[in-house]
Amino acid sequence: MKKRKDTVVRISRWLDREIEQLISKRKMRVRFPSKRNFVDFAVMKLLEEKGAKLK
């Protein structure tokens, strides 16, 4: 059995709606094709700002 490399994280419904509204705009959809992509980018940026060293 092969394990998945990603993890599911639950977010608030209001935050999910806000992200969807933001990335539904044409320019944002090109940069962030999915909510997952948007959240990954935002979390990585926050971690880098806090001093985490990401590979």
Gaussian input, Z-matrix of N, CA and C with variables (Angstrom, degrees):
# hf/3-21g

backbone

0 1
 N
 C     1     B1
 C     2     B2     1     A1
 N     3     B3     2     A2     1     D1
 C     4     B4     3     A3     2     D2
 C     5     B5     4     A4     3     D3
 N     6     B6     5     A5     4     D4
 C     7     B7     6     A6     5     D5
 C     8     B8     7     A7     6     D6
 N     9     B9     8     A8     7     D7
 C    10    B10     9     A9     8     D8
 C    11    B11    10    A10     9     D9
 N    12    B12    11    A11    10    D10
 C    13    B13    12    A12    11    D11
 C    14    B14    13    A13    12    D12
 N    15    B15    14    A14    13    D13
 C    16    B16    15    A15    14    D14
 C    17    B17    16    A16    15    D15
 N    18    B18    17    A17    16    D16
 C    19    B19    18    A18    17    D17
 C    20    B20    19    A19    18    D18
 N    21    B21    20    A20    19    D19
 C    22    B22    21    A21    20    D20
 C    23    B23    22    A22    21    D21
 N    24    B24    23    A23    22    D22
 C    25    B25    24    A24    23    D23
 C    26    B26    25    A25    24    D24
 N    27    B27    26    A26    25    D25
 C    28    B28    27    A27    26    D26
 C    29    B29    28    A28    27    D27
 N    30    B30    29    A29    28    D28
 C    31    B31    30    A30    29    D29
 C    32    B32    31    A31    30    D30
 N    33    B33    32    A32    31    D31
 C    34    B34    33    A33    32    D32
 C    35    B35    34    A34    33    D33
 N    36    B36    35    A35    34    D34
 C    37    B37    36    A36    35    D35
 C    38    B38    37    A37    36    D36
 N    39    B39    38    A38    37    D37
 C    40    B40    39    A39    38    D38
 C    41    B41    40    A40    39    D39
 N    42    B42    41    A41    40    D40
 C    43    B43    42    A42    41    D41
 C    44    B44    43    A43    42    D42
 N    45    B45    44    A44    43    D43
 C    46    B46    45    A45    44    D44
 C    47    B47    46    A46    45    D45
 N    48    B48    47    A47    46    D46
 C    49    B49    48    A48    47    D47
 C    50    B50    49    A49    48    D48
 N    51    B51    50    A50    49    D49
 C    52    B52    51    A51    50    D50
 C    53    B53    52    A52    51    D51
 N    54    B54    53    A53    52    D52
 C    55    B55    54    A54    53    D53
 C    56    B56    55    A55    54    D54
 N    57    B57    56    A56    55    D55
 C    58    B58    57    A57    56    D56
 C    59    B59    58    A58    57    D57
 N    60    B60    59    A59    58    D58
 C    61    B61    60    A60    59    D59
 C    62    B62    61    A61    60    D60
 N    63    B63    62    A62    61    D61
 C    64    B64    63    A63    62    D62
 C    65    B65    64    A64    63    D63
 N    66    B66    65    A65    64    D64
 C    67    B67    66    A66    65    D65
 C    68    B68    67    A67    66    D66
 N    69    B69    68    A68    67    D67
 C    70    B70    69    A69    68    D68
 C    71    B71    70    A70    69    D69
 N    72    B72    71    A71    70    D70
 C    73    B73    72    A72    71    D71
 C    74    B74    73    A73    72    D72
 N    75    B75    74    A74    73    D73
 C    76    B76    75    A75    74    D74
 C    77    B77    76    A76    75    D75
 N    78    B78    77    A77    76    D76
 C    79    B79    78    A78    77    D77
 C    80    B80    79    A79    78    D78
 N    81    B81    80    A80    79    D79
 C    82    B82    81    A81    80    D80
 C    83    B83    82    A82    81    D81
 N    84    B84    83    A83    82    D82
 C    85    B85    84    A84    83    D83
 C    86    B86    85    A85    84    D84
 N    87    B87    86    A86    85    D85
 C    88    B88    87    A87    86    D86
 C    89    B89    88    A88    87    D87
 N    90    B90    89    A89    88    D88
 C    91    B91    90    A90    89    D89
 C    92    B92    91    A91    90    D90
 N    93    B93    92    A92    91    D91
 C    94    B94    93    A93    92    D92
 C    95    B95    94    A94    93    D93
 N    96    B96    95    A95    94    D94
 C    97    B97    96    A96    95    D95
 C    98    B98    97    A97    96    D96
 N    99    B99    98    A98    97    D97
 C   100   B100    99    A99    98    D98
 C   101   B101   100   A100    99    D99
 N   102   B102   101   A101   100   D100
 C   103   B103   102   A102   101   D101
 C   104   B104   103   A103   102   D102
 N   105   B105   104   A104   103   D103
 C   106   B106   105   A105   104   D104
 C   107   B107   106   A106   105   D105
 N   108   B108   107   A107   106   D106
 C   109   B109   108   A108   107   D107
 C   110   B110   109   A109   108   D108
 N   111   B111   110   A110   109   D109
 C   112   B112   111   A111   110   D110
 C   113   B113   112   A112   111   D111
 N   114   B114   113   A113   112   D112
 C   115   B115   114   A114   113   D113
 C   116   B116   115   A115   114   D114
 N   117   B117   116   A116   115   D115
 C   118   B118   117   A117   116   D116
 C   119   B119   118   A118   117   D117
 N   120   B120   119   A119   118   D118
 C   121   B121   120   A120   119   D119
 C   122   B122   121   A121   120   D120
 N   123   B123   122   A122   121   D121
 C   124   B124   123   A123   122   D122
 C   125   B125   124   A124   123   D123
 N   126   B126   125   A125   124   D124
 C   127   B127   126   A126   125   D125
 C   128   B128   127   A127   126   D126
 N   129   B129   128   A128   127   D127
 C   130   B130   129   A129   128   D128
 C   131   B131   130   A130   129   D129
 N   132   B132   131   A131   130   D130
 C   133   B133   132   A132   131   D131
 C   134   B134   133   A133   132   D132
 N   135   B135   134   A134   133   D133
 C   136   B136   135   A135   134   D134
 C   137   B137   136   A136   135   D135
 N   138   B138   137   A137   136   D136
 C   139   B139   138   A138   137   D137
 C   140   B140   139   A139   138   D138
 N   141   B141   140   A140   139   D139
 C   142   B142   141   A141   140   D140
 C   143   B143   142   A142   141   D141
 N   144   B144   143   A143   142   D142
 C   145   B145   144   A144   143   D143
 C   146   B146   145   A145   144   D144
 N   147   B147   146   A146   145   D145
 C   148   B148   147   A147   146   D146
 C   149   B149   148   A148   147   D147
 N   150   B150   149   A149   148   D148
 C   151   B151   150   A150   149   D149
 C   152   B152   151   A151   150   D150
 N   153   B153   152   A152   151   D151
 C   154   B154   153   A153   152   D152
 C   155   B155   154   A154   153   D153
 N   156   B156   155   A155   154   D154
 C   157   B157   156   A156   155   D155
 C   158   B158   157   A157   156   D156
 N   159   B159   158   A158   157   D157
 C   160   B160   159   A159   158   D158
 C   161   B161   160   A160   159   D159
 N   162   B162   161   A161   160   D160
 C   163   B163   162   A162   161   D161
 C   164   B164   163   A163   162   D162

   B1=1.4587
   B2=1.5295
   B3=1.2955
   B4=1.4609
   B5=1.5308
   B6=1.3296
   B7=1.4640
   B8=1.5177
   B9=1.3129
   B10=1.4584
   B11=1.5129
   B12=1.3222
   B13=1.4534
   B14=1.5266
   B15=1.3191
   B16=1.4605
   B17=1.5289
   B18=1.3160
   B19=1.4554
   B20=1.5202
   B21=1.3061
   B22=1.4567
   B23=1.5238
   B24=1.3343
   B25=1.4538
   B26=1.5225
   B27=1.3134
   B28=1.4666
   B29=1.5178
   B30=1.3348
   B31=1.4635
   B32=1.5213
   B33=1.2983
   B34=1.4652
   B35=1.5240
   B36=1.3267
   B37=1.4706
   B38=1.5204
   B39=1.3394
   B40=1.4637
   B41=1.5271
   B42=1.3373
   B43=1.4567
   B44=1.5233
   B45=1.3055
   B46=1.4639
   B47=1.5286
   B48=1.3304
   B49=1.4731
   B50=1.5213
   B51=1.3329
   B52=1.4725
   B53=1.5239
   B54=1.3206
   B55=1.4655
   B56=1.5225
   B57=1.3200
   B58=1.4663
   B59=1.5283
   B60=1.3298
   B61=1.4676
   B62=1.5257
   B63=1.3157
   B64=1.4587
   B65=1.5232
   B66=1.3174
   B67=1.4627
   B68=1.5213
   B69=1.3132
   B70=1.4571
   B71=1.5355
   B72=1.3254
   B73=1.4573
   B74=1.5264
   B75=1.2964
   B76=1.4589
   B77=1.5342
   B78=1.3274
   B79=1.4626
   B80=1.5195
   B81=1.3072
   B82=1.4630
   B83=1.5298
   B84=1.3233
   B85=1.4677
   B86=1.5234
   B87=1.3252
   B88=1.4652
   B89=1.5253
   B90=1.3197
   B91=1.4656
   B92=1.5300
   B93=1.3254
   B94=1.4666
   B95=1.5293
   B96=1.3260
   B97=1.4680
   B98=1.5292
   B99=1.3370
   B100=1.4638
   B101=1.5301
   B102=1.3245
   B103=1.4639
   B104=1.5228
   B105=1.3107
   B106=1.4574
   B107=1.5220
   B108=1.3182
   B109=1.4576
   B110=1.5231
   B111=1.3199
   B112=1.4568
   B113=1.5369
   B114=1.3248
   B115=1.4620
   B116=1.5294
   B117=1.3269
   B118=1.4703
   B119=1.5238
   B120=1.3249
   B121=1.4670
   B122=1.5281
   B123=1.3303
   B124=1.4636
   B125=1.5302
   B126=1.3158
   B127=1.4653
   B128=1.5264
   B129=1.3304
   B130=1.4691
   B131=1.5167
   B132=1.3263
   B133=1.4614
   B134=1.5282
   B135=1.3183
   B136=1.4624
   B137=1.5242
   B138=1.3136
   B139=1.4589
   B140=1.5241
   B141=1.3256
   B142=1.4603
   B143=1.5229
   B144=1.3324
   B145=1.4609
   B146=1.5344
   B147=1.3174
   B148=1.4679
   B149=1.5223
   B150=1.3250
   B151=1.4665
   B152=1.5073
   B153=1.3273
   B154=1.4634
   B155=1.5214
   B156=1.3120
   B157=1.4645
   B158=1.5345
   B159=1.3201
   B160=1.4601
   B161=1.5201
   B162=1.3049
   B163=1.4691
   B164=1.4963
   A1=108.93
   A2=116.44
   A3=122.33
   A4=109.54
   A5=115.96
   A6=119.99
   A7=110.66
   A8=115.81
   A9=120.80
   A10=109.62
   A11=116.30
   A12=120.98
   A13=112.78
   A14=117.85
   A15=120.02
   A16=110.16
   A17=115.40
   A18=122.55
   A19=108.77
   A20=116.45
   A21=121.24
   A22=108.85
   A23=115.86
   A24=121.74
   A25=107.63
   A26=116.42
   A27=120.27
   A28=109.34
   A29=115.35
   A30=120.59
   A31=108.49
   A32=115.96
   A33=121.08
   A34=110.44
   A35=115.60
   A36=119.78
   A37=111.83
   A38=116.81
   A39=119.30
   A40=109.97
   A41=116.94
   A42=120.06
   A43=110.14
   A44=117.34
   A45=122.12
   A46=110.58
   A47=116.86
   A48=120.79
   A49=111.57
   A50=116.63
   A51=120.37
   A52=111.59
   A53=116.56
   A54=120.26
   A55=109.87
   A56=117.00
   A57=121.05
   A58=111.05
   A59=117.33
   A60=120.24
   A61=111.11
   A62=116.53
   A63=120.49
   A64=112.10
   A65=117.84
   A66=119.14
   A67=113.23
   A68=117.94
   A69=119.49
   A70=111.67
   A71=116.79
   A72=120.37
   A73=108.79
   A74=116.86
   A75=122.51
   A76=113.96
   A77=118.31
   A78=120.81
   A79=111.63
   A80=116.70
   A81=120.64
   A82=111.03
   A83=117.68
   A84=121.36
   A85=110.61
   A86=116.87
   A87=120.10
   A88=109.80
   A89=116.74
   A90=120.97
   A91=111.90
   A92=116.53
   A93=121.64
   A94=108.34
   A95=117.06
   A96=119.80
   A97=114.73
   A98=116.97
   A99=119.43
   A100=109.71
   A101=114.92
   A102=119.45
   A103=110.11
   A104=116.28
   A105=119.88
   A106=111.22
   A107=116.56
   A108=121.32
   A109=110.41
   A110=117.39
   A111=122.87
   A112=111.03
   A113=116.19
   A114=120.68
   A115=110.46
   A116=118.01
   A117=120.75
   A118=110.70
   A119=116.60
   A120=121.41
   A121=110.72
   A122=116.81
   A123=121.09
   A124=111.79
   A125=116.88
   A126=120.35
   A127=110.42
   A128=117.56
   A129=119.87
   A130=111.22
   A131=117.04
   A132=120.70
   A133=110.76
   A134=117.20
   A135=121.20
   A136=111.06
   A137=117.12
   A138=120.68
   A139=111.53
   A140=117.11
   A141=120.68
   A142=110.93
   A143=117.40
   A144=121.49
   A145=111.01
   A146=116.69
   A147=121.34
   A148=112.51
   A149=116.52
   A150=120.47
   A151=116.61
   A152=117.67
   A153=119.46
   A154=108.78
   A155=115.38
   A156=120.28
   A157=107.35
   A158=116.21
   A159=121.35
   A160=109.81
   A161=115.99
   A162=120.83
   A163=111.12
   D1=128.01
   D2=-178.41
   D3=-92.21
   D4=129.58
   D5=178.75
   D6=-87.32
   D7=146.24
   D8=176.03
   D9=-74.91
   D10=149.67
   D11=-179.25
   D12=-92.46
   D13=-9.22
   D14=-179.36
   D15=-103.42
   D16=168.85
   D17=-178.50
   D18=-128.91
   D19=140.79
   D20=177.67
   D21=-88.60
   D22=131.67
   D23=177.39
   D24=-126.22
   D25=130.91
   D26=179.51
   D27=-85.45
   D28=139.76
   D29=175.02
   D30=-123.97
   D31=161.54
   D32=-179.63
   D33=-63.42
   D34=148.95
   D35=-179.81
   D36=-61.28
   D37=-39.99
   D38=-178.32
   D39=-64.80
   D40=-37.12
   D41=178.73
   D42=-69.55
   D43=-40.01
   D44=176.46
   D45=-58.63
   D46=-44.54
   D47=178.99
   D48=-64.44
   D49=-42.37
   D50=179.81
   D51=-63.03
   D52=-42.81
   D53=178.29
   D54=-63.01
   D55=-45.32
   D56=-179.97
   D57=-59.96
   D58=-43.38
   D59=178.98
   D60=-63.82
   D61=-40.53
   D62=-179.22
   D63=-66.37
   D64=-47.40
   D65=-176.27
   D66=-81.70
   D67=-6.28
   D68=178.23
   D69=-75.33
   D70=-15.46
   D71=176.52
   D72=-70.44
   D73=142.39
   D74=-171.49
   D75=-52.63
   D76=-49.85
   D77=-178.22
   D78=-64.00
   D79=-39.27
   D80=-178.89
   D81=-71.75
   D82=-32.31
   D83=-179.11
   D84=-64.68
   D85=-33.19
   D86=178.17
   D87=-68.94
   D88=-42.99
   D89=-178.32
   D90=-74.49
   D91=-38.74
   D92=-178.79
   D93=-126.62
   D94=90.28
   D95=-175.97
   D96=-69.36
   D97=-13.10
   D98=179.49
   D99=-147.98
   D100=162.01
   D101=176.54
   D102=-63.03
   D103=-38.78
   D104=179.18
   D105=-59.87
   D106=-43.66
   D107=178.72
   D108=-60.88
   D109=-43.66
   D110=179.21
   D111=-61.77
   D112=-48.05
   D113=-178.27
   D114=-65.21
   D115=-42.99
   D116=177.37
   D117=-57.08
   D118=-47.00
   D119=-179.51
   D120=-61.47
   D121=-46.42
   D122=-177.63
   D123=-63.88
   D124=-42.24
   D125=-179.40
   D126=-68.57
   D127=-42.03
   D128=178.24
   D129=-61.78
   D130=-40.90
   D131=179.02
   D132=-63.44
   D133=-44.22
   D134=178.33
   D135=-61.79
   D136=-44.70
   D137=179.80
   D138=-62.17
   D139=-41.83
   D140=177.77
   D141=-63.11
   D142=-41.06
   D143=178.45
   D144=-63.59
   D145=-30.34
   D146=-179.71
   D147=-87.00
   D148=1.12
   D149=175.12
   D150=99.09
   D151=5.57
   D152=177.88
   D153=-71.25
   D154=142.89
   D155=178.89
   D156=-101.77
   D157=103.85
   D158=-179.20
   D159=-93.87
   D160=144.06
   D161=179.78
   D162=-83.56

